[in-house]
Amino acid sequence: MDPLKYLVGYPPHVLARVNALIEQGRLGEVLDNRYDQQHAVRTDGQLYDYVQSLKDRHLRQSVPLGKVVYDSKLQVMKHALGTHTTISRVQGSKLKASREIRIATVFRDAPADFLKMIAVHELAHIKEAEHDKAFYRLCTHMEPDYHQLEFDLRLYLTHLDIGGR
């Protein structure tokens, strides 16, 4: 199994530095020093409130959220850290749509910044479906350090994969 599978596409000098940290047994230490703040968002209700507050701050005019939950069925290995879906139902003569966000349970114990990054990512999909310039511009509007957090989250997942806590 490739220990750097979450870092595919990064330049060789970056991968070499990550490999050096792994070989020295320092990857976890580097992440702990950078992201030492944990969050208290443990339940689905707390997660809904957390994501809703981000939405209210940055996407007030967008459609309401119907559900936000931690989902233990999301497979980090299959690159699904969170999902966003629109559920459409017919009620009488009207079509009702509800937005759902599901976040992998790995974020229940992840540093606070990583939970914010994945919440911002899934919220951005409410307005932008594709991972294009407009999507990433919206992500950085909601979280200015989005790109660094995304990279460091990939390091965190790598650390977990090689047996870190």
C-alpha positions in Angstrom: 0.0 0.0 0.0 1.3 3.4 -0.9 1.7 5.6 2.2 1.5 8.7 0.1 -1.8 7.9 -1.7 -3.4 11.1 -0.3 -0.6 13.2 -1.8 -0.8 12.0 -5.4 -0.1 14.9 -7.8 2.1 16.9 -5.5 5.6 17.7 -6.7 8.5 15.3 -6.0 10.2 17.7 -3.6 7.1 17.9 -1.4 6.7 14.1 -1.4 10.4 13.8 -0.5 10.0 16.1 2.5 6.9 14.1 3.7 8.8 10.8 3.3 11.6 12.3 5.3 9.2 13.2 8.1 7.7 9.7 8.0 11.1 8.0 8.1 12.2 10.2 11.1 8.9 9.4 12.8 8.1 13.1 13.1 5.0 13.5 10.9 2.6 13.3 13.9 4.7 15.7 15.9 4.7 18.3 13.2 0.9 18.0 12.8 0.4 18.1 16.6 2.5 21.3 16.9 0.6 23.0 14.1 -3.0 21.7 15.0 -3.2 21.3 18.8 -6.8 22.7 19.1 -9.5 20.0 19.4 -13.2 20.7 18.9 -16.2 19.9 21.0 -18.5 18.9 18.1 -19.3 15.4 19.0 -23.0 14.8 18.2 -24.9 15.1 15.0 -26.9 18.0 16.5 -23.7 19.9 17.4 -22.4 19.2 13.9 -25.6 20.6 12.4 -25.4 23.8 14.5 -21.7 24.2 13.7 -22.2 23.8 9.9 -25.3 26.0 10.0 -23.4 28.8 11.7 -20.8 28.7 9.0 -23.5 28.7 6.4 -25.3 31.7 8.1 -22.0 33.6 8.2 -21.0 33.0 4.5 -23.9 31.7 2.5 -27.0 33.4 3.9 -28.9 33.5 0.6 -28.4 29.8 -0.2 -30.9 27.0 0.3 -31.5 25.8 3.8 -29.8 22.7 5.1 -32.1 19.8 6.0 -29.6 17.5 7.7 -25.9 17.5 8.7 -24.5 14.3 10.3 -21.4 12.3 11.0 -21.4 9.2 8.7 -19.4 6.1 9.7 -20.1 4.6 6.3 -18.1 7.2 4.4 -14.8 5.6 3.3 -11.7 7.7 3.6 -10.0 5.2 1.4 -12.4 5.9 -1.4 -11.7 9.6 -1.1 -15.0 10.5 0.4 -14.5 12.6 3.5 -17.8 14.3 3.2 -20.8 14.3 0.8 -23.5 16.7 -0.1 -26.7 15.6 -1.6 -30.1 17.1 -2.6 -33.0 14.9 -1.7 -36.2 15.7 -3.7 -39.6 14.5 -2.5 -43.1 15.0 -3.8 -45.4 16.4 -1.1 -48.9 16.8 -2.5 -48.6 18.8 -5.7 -45.2 20.3 -4.8 -41.6 19.1 -5.2 -39.6 19.7 -2.0 -35.8 19.6 -2.0 -33.7 19.1 1.1 -29.9 19.5 1.3 -27.9 17.0 3.3 -24.3 17.1 4.3 -22.6 14.0 5.6 -19.1 14.2 7.2 -16.9 11.2 7.8 -16.6 10.2 11.5 -12.8 10.6 11.3 -13.5 14.3 11.8 -15.1 13.7 15.2 -11.6 13.3 16.6 -9.6 15.4 14.1 -8.3 18.8 15.0 -10.8 21.7 14.8 -9.2 23.2 11.7 -9.8 20.0 9.7 -13.4 19.8 10.7 -13.9 23.4 9.6 -12.1 22.7 6.3 -14.3 19.8 5.4 -17.5 21.7 6.5 -16.4 24.6 4.3 -15.7 22.2 1.4 -19.2 20.7 1.6 -20.9 24.0 2.0 -19.2 25.3 -1.1 -20.8 22.5 -3.0 -24.2 24.1 -2.3 -23.3 26.9 -4.7 -20.6 25.3 -6.9 -21.0 21.6 -8.0 -17.6 21.2 -9.6 -14.1 21.5 -8.2 -13.2 24.5 -10.4 -11.9 28.0 -9.8 -15.2 29.4 -8.6 -15.5 26.5 -6.1 -12.0 27.1 -4.6 -12.5 30.9 -4.6 -15.6 30.3 -2.5 -13.7 27.9 -0.2 -11.0 30.5 0.4 -13.6 33.2 1.0 -15.0 31.1 3.8 -11.6 29.9 5.1 -8.6 31.9 3.9 -6.2 29.1 4.8 -8.2 26.5 2.9 -5.5 25.3 0.6 -2.9 24.8 3.4 -5.6 23.1 5.5 -6.4 20.7 2.6 -2.8 19.8 2.3 -2.3 19.3 6.0 -5.5 17.2 6.1 -3.9 15.0 3.5 -0.8 14.7 5.8 -3.1 13.9 8.7 -4.8 11.1 6.8 -1.3 9.8 5.8 -0.3 9.9 9.4 -3.4 7.9 10.4 -2.8 5.4 7.6 0.7 4.6 8.8 -0.5 3.9 12.3 -0.6 7.4 14.0 -3.3 8.4 16.4 
